[in-house]
Amino acid sequence: MERMNHKPRLHRLERLFVDHPVYFVTMCVECRRKALDNEVVHRAVLAFGEQGVARGCHLGRYVLMPDHIHAFVAFGVPDTSTTPALSGWVKAIKGCVSKTWREGGLNGIRWQKGFFDHVLRSSESYSEKWQYVVHNPVRAGLVARHEDWPYQGEICRLEGPRL
């Protein structure tokens, strides 16, 4: 049996020098299967985001594409025991959507391992990054105008004072 060469996973930063960073996160469905662009999953993500606020998890703007999710997230005070690390948050939102799939009879759909994340730095604009993300459905040919894509939203305003 031929052994496949996989790239080693990148390690997460142990320390950040930003008080309340905003993370840009992308999570993909395994084999890029289309399973996210529906109202049932969208409602599950909305509920997840709304419930997270009480635990210091602030889901900002997000877009559900057919096979991946783009989201902006920030956390409350880092030393709060109820505030999860980014990896824990991603695991929780994937678990929430996976439960929705199972309840809908989609047992064979899984998440791709890992996720992409990027800490927005002071020189980067949240709104500029959002403009790129929000146009994904247009670039993919799913809608003519980004405003017409129904599987997007914002739970918490992450620009300006938020926490």
Secondary structure, 3 states (H helix, E strand, C coil): CCCCCCCCCCCCCCCCCCCCCEEEEEEEEHHHCCCCCCHHHHHHHHHHHHHHHHHCEEEEEEEECCCEEEEEEEECCCCCCCCCCHHHHHHHHHHHHHHHHHHCCCCCCCECCCCEEEECCCCCCHHHHHHHHHCHHHHCCCCCCHHHCCCEEECCCCCCCCC
